Amino acid sequence: MTTAEDIIESGKPARLRPAGGAMLKPAQHPAGPFEAAVAKPSARDALVTGLLVIYPAFAAVAAILAGLYLAGASSV
């Protein structure tokens, strides 16, 4: 196992690049395995997005109402 003393005693100078040195080149390809789709949004996309937003809200309200009913607070 290498210890700090082994590194210090090895006598090898640290190889640092100067602050004004060459910068790293940015990636030439998009990150991830898929390319961005260049398609116009359709009515189907709007419907799916709407359902993804609306459904959790309805589910939360239904869960609260069911909890109140099961707790016996149905008069609220």
N, C-alpha and C positions, 0 to 999 in steps of 0.2 A: 504494500500500500504506500502511495506517495504521500509524504508529509510536507508541511510548509518548509521545514528545514532542508529537505532534499531539493526543493525548488530553488530556495535562496542560495544554497551552496553549489548548485550546478553551474553558476556563473554565466548562464545564457541570458543575454539582454532581452528585454521585452520588445517585441516587434509591434510598434504602434505606427499608425499612419498620421501624417501631419493634419492639422485642422483644416488647412486650405487644400487638401489633397482631392483627388478625383472622387466624385460621389458614385454611389452604386447606381447601376442602370435600372430603370423601372422595368417591370415585367412587360413583355411584348404581347402576351396573350391574356385573356380574361381569367380571373380566378374561378376555380370550380370547374366541374365537368361539363357544364351546359353553356351554350351561347344564349344571349338575351333574345327572346322572341320579338320580332318586329311585326306584330299584328294589331289591328285595330280592336279595341274592346267591343264586345258584342253584347246583346241583351242577355245571353246566357251568363257571361262574366258578371254582369250587374246583378243578376238574380242570385248567383252563388255568393257574391260578396254581401248582398243584402241578407241572405239567410245566415251567413256566418256572423253577421252583426246582430240581427234580430233574434235568432234562436236562443242564444245564451241569455238574453234579457228576459224572454218569455219563460225560459226554464228556471231562472232565478225567482221570478214572480210566482210561478207554479210551486216551486219548492217552499217558498215562504208561506203561501196559502195552505199547502198540505201540512206544513209544520204547525200552523195555527189551528187547523182543523183537528189534527191528531192531539194537540195539547188541550183541546176542549175550549178553545177561544173562538168558536165559530160565530159568535155574536159580534165580533169586531169587524 
